[in-house]
């Protein structure tokens, strides 16, 4: 069994590094482990993708092939050191500001006014951005909520944003994005909520501190047991479950429903479906569900 001290790294020359091909056995070991650990299903057609994504890790660790990587990973010390990096490799952090804009129209025009009529001044609205990636979704929600609060005295909210990827969460907490990533943000919101870099050649913006402070970022693995101190009014889990098999999807949404208040809403991606699942949900709008 290969044992490598975490300080003993031997990065290879990227111009000459050519790892051996991943065997079917090694792919099966890794894909089954990834499914157990984080819920992501990697069918055989994903072998080439995984092989390519792991090349950077093999090069950094100075390993000649994926079998050696497996030996390192499945050793106790390797598991502790390498698992976060493997998770970063297999997670897909595709996100945008104001992605699927009809969801935010539904929030502004339907859900939030209804919530205000029922709870105005009584308590915070509690929302969870589940699978928040690099933070564009929760920051979009914070912009929408902040604008709504300006027009509706007494509206208060809390946003929890979680992801399994440490790398994605670091970017989310920093709140720094290339200018081309904020193109979907309305101009009025850009003026209020974005700061340009002092070095204009960098062409970057940062979310204003006041908005960053409204979001609590936290690492969370959906495959582990989880519970929150406060029941939730809204869960956004969009374009996440497409990477899980059907059984894992249903189990996950059963967990979500346990955290959601009756009358609370769940938003999913437009390419996703909850049809046929045994859940206490009814559809309120396309890809928007309310708990009975």
Secondary structure as UniProt FT lines:
FT   TURN            6..7
FT   TURN            14..16
FT   HELIX           24..38
FT   HELIX           44..46
FT   HELIX           47..61
FT   HELIX           66..73
FT   HELIX           76..90
FT   TURN            97..98
FT   HELIX           102..106
FT   HELIX           107..111
FT   HELIX           112..119
FT   TURN            120..122
FT   STRAND          125..130
FT   TURN            133..135
FT   HELIX           136..151
FT   TURN            153..154
FT   STRAND          157..163
FT   HELIX           166..174
FT   STRAND          176..178
FT   HELIX           179..182
FT   TURN            183..184
FT   HELIX           187..193
FT   STRAND          194..196
FT   HELIX           200..202
FT   STRAND          204..207
FT   HELIX           209..212
FT   TURN            213..214
FT   STRAND          215..219
FT   TURN            222..223
FT   STRAND          232..236
FT   HELIX           241..243
FT   HELIX           246..259
FT   STRAND          260..267
FT   TURN            270..271
FT   TURN            275..276
FT   STRAND          281..285
FT   TURN            286..287
FT   STRAND          288..291
//
